Amino acid sequence: MLNIDSTNQVRVENELKSKLYAPMTEEEMLARLKKSREQGISRDADRVISNMRSKYGL
């Protein structure tokens, strides 16, 4: 017998993982960084974007 709750949990976890690694636009990246800064989890957006561009050839 299949436990529906665990099946749904696995599906939700898989969807969350796929969203974690989904590509983001520069605007989405800046929005996430801004939100983090507002929450006190601060990183310099210019430095992060520069690192991303050099690392991934953006």
C-alpha positions as CSV (number, residue, x, y, z in Angstrom):
1,M,0.0,0.0,0.0
2,L,1.3,3.4,-1.0
3,N,1.4,6.2,1.5
4,I,0.0,9.2,-0.3
5,D,1.4,11.8,2.1
6,S,5.0,10.6,1.6
7,T,4.4,10.5,-2.2
8,N,3.3,14.1,-2.2
9,Q,6.1,15.1,0.1
10,V,8.7,13.6,-2.4
11,R,7.0,15.4,-5.3
12,V,7.1,18.7,-3.4
13,E,10.7,18.2,-2.4
14,N,11.7,17.4,-6.0
15,E,9.9,20.5,-7.3
16,L,11.7,22.6,-4.7
17,K,15.1,21.2,-5.7
18,S,14.5,21.8,-9.4
19,K,13.6,25.4,-8.6
20,L,16.7,25.9,-6.6
21,Y,18.9,25.1,-9.6
22,A,16.7,26.8,-12.2
23,P,18.5,29.5,-14.2
24,M,17.7,33.1,-13.1
25,T,17.8,36.3,-15.0
26,E,20.0,39.2,-13.8
27,E,16.8,41.0,-12.6
28,E,15.7,37.9,-10.6
29,M,19.2,37.6,-9.1
30,L,19.2,41.3,-8.1
31,A,15.7,40.9,-6.5
32,R,16.9,37.9,-4.4
33,L,20.0,39.8,-3.3
34,K,17.9,42.8,-2.4
35,K,15.5,40.7,-0.3
36,S,18.4,39.0,1.4
37,R,20.0,42.4,2.3
38,E,16.6,43.5,3.7
39,Q,16.6,40.4,5.9
40,G,20.1,41.0,7.1
41,I,21.7,38.3,5.0
42,S,23.9,40.7,3.1
43,R,26.2,40.2,0.1
44,D,27.3,42.9,-2.3
45,A,25.2,42.5,-5.4
46,D,27.9,44.0,-7.7
47,R,30.5,41.5,-6.5
48,V,28.1,38.5,-6.8
49,I,27.1,39.4,-10.3
50,S,30.7,40.0,-11.3
51,N,31.6,36.6,-10.0
52,M,28.6,35.0,-11.7
53,R,29.5,36.6,-15.0
54,S,33.1,35.5,-14.9
55,K,32.3,32.0,-13.7
56,Y,29.5,31.3,-16.2
57,G,30.4,33.6,-19.1
58,L,27.3,35.8,-18.7
